[in-house]
Amino acid sequence: MPARCPELTKPGRLNEIARLGLDREQARPWLTEVVDTVAARLSTPFALITVLLDRAQAFAAGHGPIPGWLAEAGGTPIEWAFCTTLLRSGSVCGIPDLTADPNHRDNPLVTVAGVRAYLGAPLVSPHGHALGGLCALDLRPRRFTAEQTVFLQQMATEAVRRIESHAEPAGA
Amino acid sequence: MTVPKIDMRDPEPISEDSAVHDLAEQVGRELAEALWRMAARQLGVARPVHRTEDLRRMADHLMTVTELARVASRSLKIRVITYEALAQQEVTSCPHVAPSSPNLAD
């Protein structure tokens, strides 16, 4: 498992998540459109928008047959989050074979659930805070192309635009 | 759908101390302890809170207070539900179990 990232608990970042309401339990069809589009374009069985809270990742939207217990939780403990990598890198990150990656090979989503390949793009707010990630997941090892990587980054930008447009006005 | 058997050494276990500690990282120790104490009293939950169903009720309640407490409490709730799901499969005594489920779609 990756070591805990100090960025996770920074109040400014978490305030931004709260301002945008990304920690709330609610359906977000405007983000479901994004993950559906990503899964179709990248031909992956799963695509997620994850929000990195302090001690857990929350799923803001998902594409694919997510098991009931994950759906009920609405996320996973932070130790299982692939997208914490994005907090450190600040840019698109691809892991073609998670079983060969020292940071993630022991992750239960890999060892038990069978996720093998990951491509993630950070969701960065207009104030510069990394909120989480838009990611595509596959159950087989694979390398994503440069075009797919660019597309994911573009969709991450679109996701942030949609998140901002649906944020509650200050003081609401 | 079956809940996969998962190594319970990770994530870190949840207790009242760890939950209040995580809350304190966001709102400060004094406020975190006060919010926790008031929530337990309001819900009629005995302290220290250790049962997962009570921790989940506490998380739900604290998600209705200040924004930063809400974020930390959503984290707590996600972690508690994960533990509940795993505990229902009686995996807590199996720290090194083999995968029982080949993929997320199971």
Chai-1 contact restraints between the chains, C-beta under 6 A:
chainA,res_idxA,chainB,res_idxB,connection_type,confidence,min_distance_angstrom,max_distance_angstrom,comment,restraint_id
A,M1,B,D10,contact,1.0,0.0,6.0,A-B,restraint_1
A,T9,B,E25,contact,1.0,0.0,6.0,A-B,restraint_2
A,L14,B,L68,contact,1.0,0.0,6.0,A-B,restraint_3
A,L14,B,V71,contact,1.0,0.0,6.0,A-B,restraint_4
A,I17,B,V71,contact,1.0,0.0,6.0,A-B,restraint_5
A,A18,B,E67,contact,1.0,0.0,6.0,A-B,restraint_6
A,A18,B,V71,contact,1.0,0.0,6.0,A-B,restraint_7
A,D23,B,R70,contact,1.0,0.0,6.0,A-B,restraint_8
A,D23,B,V71,contact,1.0,0.0,6.0,A-B,restraint_9
A,D23,B,R74,contact,1.0,0.0,6.0,A-B,restraint_10
A,L53,B,V71,contact,1.0,0.0,6.0,A-B,restraint_11
A,L53,B,R74,contact,1.0,0.0,6.0,A-B,restraint_12
A,L53,B,S75,contact,1.0,0.0,6.0,A-B,restraint_13
A,D54,B,A72,contact,1.0,0.0,6.0,A-B,restraint_14
A,D54,B,S75,contact,1.0,0.0,6.0,A-B,restraint_15
A,R55,B,D22,contact,1.0,0.0,6.0,A-B,restraint_16
A,R55,B,S75,contact,1.0,0.0,6.0,A-B,restraint_17
A,A56,B,S75,contact,1.0,0.0,6.0,A-B,restraint_18
A,A56,B,I78,contact,1.0,0.0,6.0,A-B,restraint_19
A,A56,B,R79,contact,1.0,0.0,6.0,A-B,restraint_20
A,P65,B,A105,contact,1.0,0.0,6.0,A-B,restraint_21
A,P67,B,M1,contact,1.0,0.0,6.0,A-B,restraint_22
A,G68,B,M1,contact,1.0,0.0,6.0,A-B,restraint_23
A,W69,B,V3,contact,1.0,0.0,6.0,A-B,restraint_24
A,W69,B,A85,contact,1.0,0.0,6.0,A-B,restraint_25
A,E72,B,I81,contact,1.0,0.0,6.0,A-B,restraint_26
A,A73,B,I78,contact,1.0,0.0,6.0,A-B,restraint_27
A,A73,B,I81,contact,1.0,0.0,6.0,A-B,restraint_28
A,A73,B,T82,contact,1.0,0.0,6.0,A-B,restraint_29
A,G75,B,I78,contact,1.0,0.0,6.0,A-B,restraint_30
A,P77,B,P11,contact,1.0,0.0,6.0,A-B,restraint_31
A,P77,B,R79,contact,1.0,0.0,6.0,A-B,restraint_32
A,P77,B,T82,contact,1.0,0.0,6.0,A-B,restraint_33
A,E79,B,D10,contact,1.0,0.0,6.0,A-B,restraint_34
A,E79,B,P11,contact,1.0,0.0,6.0,A-B,restraint_35
A,P108,B,I6,contact,1.0,0.0,6.0,A-B,restraint_36
A,T111,B,P99,contact,1.0,0.0,6.0,A-B,restraint_37
A,V112,B,P4,contact,1.0,0.0,6.0,A-B,restraint_38
A,V112,B,I6,contact,1.0,0.0,6.0,A-B,restraint_39
A,V112,B,P99,contact,1.0,0.0,6.0,A-B,restraint_40
A,V112,B,S101,contact,1.0,0.0,6.0,A-B,restraint_41
A,A113,B,L104,contact,1.0,0.0,6.0,A-B,restraint_42
A,G114,B,P102,contact,1.0,0.0,6.0,A-B,restraint_43
A,G114,B,N103,contact,1.0,0.0,6.0,A-B,restraint_44
A,L139,B,N103,contact,1.0,0.0,6.0,A-B,restraint_45
